Amino acid sequence: MRDHHGGEGQSTMSMPEKIDETAPAGRAETASAAFVPQIKVGAFAISEQTCACLNSAAEDRRMTRVTLNAEYGGIDAAIDRYADQFTPKLLIIEVEDAPETLFWKLDRLAEICPPETVVLLLGACNDVTLYRKLKRSGISEYLVTPVTPLDLINAIGDLFDDGETDRRAPVTAFFGARGGCGASTLAQNASRLLAHACDTSVMLIDFDLAAGTSALRLDVDPGTTVITALKEGERLDKTVLDRMILRKDGGFAVLCSPADLTDICGYATADIRRLIDVARGMTSHVVLDLPSGWSRYNEGFLELADQLVLVAAPDLVSLRNCGKIAQTMRRARPNDPAPRLVLSQVGVPRSNQIAPEQFTKSLDLPVDAQIPFDAAVFSAAENEGRLVSQMAPSSVAAKRMAGLAAILSGQDQARGGRGRLLPGLRRLLS
């Protein structure tokens, strides 16, 4: 924290110019992939709302490496606390003082803080002039209250973004509410469509270690698999992973599952995180294909994925499982969007299927996509070792998968209309 100059705060500010609040709101969505590095944070709130927000942020999946202690008292409590203690790397302080008093107190804080201390202020005054004076006096950032947990997380991520943190490619995880509902098929097709139609690079990682189908569906014989990468541990880097992945058409790459029952347990969360982190630095989008159902293994990916795609067949078992899974996700990811719900195998002949409206009503989740049952197309593609999007790109199923890829890429119709889709996706959906 740099020294403050009392003269900065002497003039009163009439007709304050408001800070543009649209930028933080947009940033909260686009920066969802930011993980905060390992730091200690001292936080001093004034209001109960801010204290609750700080505690919620501290429990977020992106803050697992952060030690944050929140208490009441604002800047006065911070000055008293660190008068005879070392300050942590980051101070988050809520303030409510008039500008003259505030800058006087900031001068006192600067006297006890080393220059490298990062200070993030929270305050109700929405004034550009105040913001500029705070920045000139050494304050790293100022947020207008009330703030959300994501506002805080993204602000901290920005302050400590050294180019090597996890602010990289988004991670999308697919998993099925029950076995055989088509989650792997959708993950594989959506990955290829993201790469092919969106003209971007996508890496599919098949984490279904025991029964993954990526090698079969893509008709490849991988020499290296996910287990090979996990065994590298801390030695894994971009060069090593680049030699392991298989590159398909366009920017589509895949790291296959071994589909082996003999070696599926005992891999540390740190090794899985390392693999995903390295992948995020090599591509524009990472897609994870997880085993169906729910397990402790799948639960570990809740911390690592930015968006989750829950695939269900329109039947009673899937509806029951989706309810339990969605409830677990809401508890584990309170600051993240709800999972995306996709119904697969819709329209199976002579079956008593549950209507999509019932899923939406029971789960309080919209159905983002409905993939129709087409036995001829899916079986032909599987027998040929090709994806549905390759085998029958004009089929209804392929077009619905293209729509799902549009949603995952952020180019869906809800965010700008059909006319603003990327050309590749527009052709596939037409």
N, C-alpha and C positions, 0 to 999 in steps of 0.2 A: 504493500500500500504506500503510494507516494505521499509526500508531505502535502498538507492542505494549506491554503492561504486564506486567512480570515476575510480578506477584502473581497473574495469571490461572492460572498453571500450578503453584502451590505445593502444592495439596492433592492427595493421592493418591486414586485412584478405585478403590474396591472395588465388586464386583458391577456391572460395567459394563452399561449398558442398550444393547442392540444397535441400530444404525441399521437402519431398514427397508430391505431390499435389493430389495423388490418394485417400488418406484417406478422406480429406474433401469432395471430390466429391461424394464418396459413402455415407458418413454420411448424406449429404443433402437429400438423398432419404429415408434412413432408419429411420431418426429422425423426419420424418414429423409430428409425433403425439405430438411433444413437444410444450407445452404452457408455456410461460414465466410467472413467478409469478409477483405479484404487486411490481414494483420497479421504481425508478426514474433514468433516464439515461442522462448524459451530453455527447454530441457528438460534435467533432470538426474536420471538414474535411479540406482538402486542395484543392482537385480537385472537379469539378462540378459532375463528375461521382460518386464519393464516397458520396457526399452530396445527390444526387438523390437516391442512393442506401439506405442511411440511412432513408430518408423520406419514401421510398417505404416500407422498413421493419417496420417502425413505424405504417403504415396503415394496416399491415397484420393482419389476424384474430387471429393469435397466440400471438399477442402483444397488445390485447385489454386492458390488465391490466397494461400496461407499459406507463409511461410518458417520452417521449423522445424529447429533444430539440436539433436540429442539427443546427450548425452554422459554419462559415468558420474561419480559423486561425490556425488550428493544435495545437501543444503543447504550442506554445507561447500564444495563446488566452486562453488556458485552465489555464495556470499559472496566467495570468492576471485576469481572471474571479474569480478564487477561492482563490486569495491572501487574500481577506477579506470576503469570503462567505463560507458557509458550502458546502462541496462536496456531490454530490449524491452518491447513492450506487455503481453505475457503471459509469466509464468514457471510452468512445470510442474515440480514438485519432488517426488521420492519421499523419504519420511522413515521412519526406524526408531528414532528416539530416544525415550527415556522422556519423559513430559509435561514434567517440570521442565526437562530439557535442551533439549527441543524449543522451548519458549517463550523460553528464553534465546537460542537461535540465531535464532529469528524476530525477536526484538528487534534483534539485530545486522543481520539482513537488512533490516529496516525502516529502519535508519539510512542505508542506501546506496540505497534505492529511493525514487523520487518517489511522491507520494500516488496518482497515477493508474495505477501499475503494478498489474496484476491477477495474483493468485497463486492457483494451483490446486495443492493438495497431494494426494499419493497416499500411502496408508499402510495397514498391515495391521490397525491397531487399529479395531475396529468398536464404537464407543462414542459414544452420543448426547451424553454430557456433554462429551467431548473435542470433538466436532463443534461444539457450541454455543459453547464457549470459543474455538475457532478462528475462528468467524464473528464473535464479538464483538471479537476482537483484530485484525480486518481481513482475514482470509483469505477470498477470494471463494468458494471451493468446496473440498470435501474428498471424495475418492472412496476407497472401500475396495478395496484390491488383493486378488486380481488383477482387472485391468480389461481390457476388450476395446477394440479400435480404435474401435468405434462408441460405447462409453461415453465415451471421450475426445472424439470429434468432437461428440457431442450436448452434452456439458458445455461445451465451448468455444462451440458455437452458442448455448447458453443465456446464457452470460456476455456475449456480444457481440450479442445480439438486440436491435436498436434499433427493430424494427418495420418497417424498410426492407430487411432482408436477405431471403434467398431462402427463409425458412421459411414457405412458402405452400402453394398447392394441389399435391397430388401429380401427377406426370407419368408417364403410361403410354405406352410406345412399342410399336406393332405393326409387325412386318415378317415377310415370308414367307421360308421356306427356299429357295424357288425361285419363279419367275414363275408366275402363274395358280393359286396354291393357295388364294386367297380371303382373304388378310390384310386387304386394304382393305375387303372386304365385312364382315368381322368388326369391324374398327375402327369403321366407320360405324354398324353396328347396335348394338354395345356402347356407343358414345357416346350414342346416342339412348335406349337402355334405362337407362343410368345416370341420365340427366336425367329421363326420363319416370317410371320405376318407383321410383327412389330419391328423387324430389322434390328434386333438387339441380341446380346449374348445371354444365354440361360444355361445354368448347370443344374441337372437333376441328380440328386443323391438318394439312392435307394437304401433306406435304413431298415427295411424289412429283412433283417439278416437271415432269418430262417427260411422264408418263403417268398422272397422278392422275385418279381417277374420281369424286371427291366431287360435283362439279357435275352430272355425268351422272346419278348414282344418286339425287341429291336433286332433280333436275329444276329447276336454278337456272341463271341466267346472271349470274355474278358480275362486277361492274364492277371489283372490286379482288381481288387474290390474294395468296398468300404472297410473291411477288416484290415486289409493291407495298409490303408491310410491311418486307421486308428492305432495300429501298432507302432507307427512312427512317433507318436506322442509329440513332444516338444520339437522334435527334429523336422516335423512336417512344415514345409514352406511352399511358396508358389511354384518353384522349380520342381520340387518333388511331386506335388499334386498334379502338375501339368503332365508329367510322364504317366500318371495313373489313369487319367480320364480318357474316355473314348469320345472322339469328336464325330458328330453326325452331320447331316446337311445343314448348311447355314451356320448360325452361331449356337447350335444345340450341342451340348456336351453332357455326358452321363458318367457317373461313378456307380457301377452296378453292385447289387447285393450278391454275396456268395451263394445264397440259397442253400445253406449248409446248416444242419441241425447240431453239429458237433462243437461249434465255436460261436455262440451267440450271447454269452453273458460275460460280465466282469470288466466291461470297459468303463473307464472313469469318465465322469461328466466333463472333466477338464480336457480329455482327449477329443470328445465329441464337439465341445465348444471350439477347440483349436481347429478341427477340420472345417467347421462351418465358418469360422472367422477367416481362414485362409481362402476358402471358396468365395466369400463375399468380396475379397480384394481382387479376384480374378475375373469377375463376370458382372453383368448388370442386374441379374435376378437369380436367386437360388431357390430351387423347389425341392422340398423334402417329401419323400414318399414313406410314410410311417406304417407300421403294422396296424391291422384293423382292431377294433375294440379299444379297450382302455386298460392301461397298465402303468406301473411306476416308470417303465421305460418311456412310454409316450408322454407321461406327465412332465418328465424332465425337459421336453422340447417346448413346453409352454413359455419358458424363460427366453428361449432363443428365437422363436418365430415372431415375425412382425404381423402376419395375418394367418389365420387358420381357416382351412376349408374342411367342413364336416360333411362327408358324403353319406347319404342314407338311401336305402331302398324304401319305397312307399308302403311299408308294412308295420305291423304293431311292434315287433321287436326293435326295429330301427327307431320308431317314435319313442319307445321307452328309454332306449340307450341314449338317444339324442338329448332327452330331457335331463338325464343325469350328467352327461358330459358338458352340456351348456351351463348347467348350474355350477359345476366344478370350475369351468373356465371363467365365469363371472367373478368367482371368489379369488381365483389365482391371478387374474388380469383385470383389476378394477378400473384401470386407467386406459385400457385398450378397447378398440371396437369389438363388438360381438363377433363370434365366428360367422363365416359365410356358410350358408346351408345350401347344398346341392342335392337334388333328388335324381337318382339314377334308376335305370331300368323301368322307366315310366311306361305304362301301357302294355304290360305283359298279358297276352291273351288268356282268357278264362281265369283271371285272378281277381280277388276282391281287395283292391288296393285302397290305401288311405289317400284322400284328396290333399293336394298341397295346402289348401286353405286350413285343413285341420292341423297340419304341421305348424303353420304360422300361428294359429290361435293357441295351440298347446304350448309351444316353445317361446312365443313372443319373438320370433325370428322370421324375417322375410325369406322366401325361397329365391335365391339369386339365379338359379338355373335349373332347368328340368331336361334331363338327357333321356330321349325316348329309347325304348327297347327295340333293337333291330338285330335279330339273331343272325340273319344272313350276312350283314355287313361286319358285325363284330367277329363272328367265327371265321369269315374269309380273311379278315385282316390278321387274326391270330395265327391261322394256319400258314399264312405267307410270311410271317415274321415282320409285319409292317403295322403301323399305327392306322387307326381309322381315318385320321386327318390326311394320311397319305393315300390310303387305299380307296377311299370314297369321299373326297373333299366336298362334293356337292350334296352329300346325304344330310338329312335333317340332324342326325346326331353330330356330325362334324361341324355343322353350322352352329349348333348350340354350344359345342365345345369352344368354337371360336368366340362366341359371345362371352363365355366364362373367361377366356384369355383376355378379352378386352376389359372386363371388370378388374382382373388382377393387375393389368398393366396401368390402370387408371384412365383408360381411354373409353370407358363404357358410356353408353348413351346418357346415363343419369348425370354425368359431369360435363355435358356440353352438347349433347345431341348427336344424332347419327352422322350429320354432315361433317363433324369434327373428328371422326374416327380416322386412324391411320389408314392409308390407302390399302394396305395388305389386308387388314381386318375388314374393311368395308367391302372388298371384293368377296371375301369368304362368307360374309353374312348376307350378301345379296342373293 
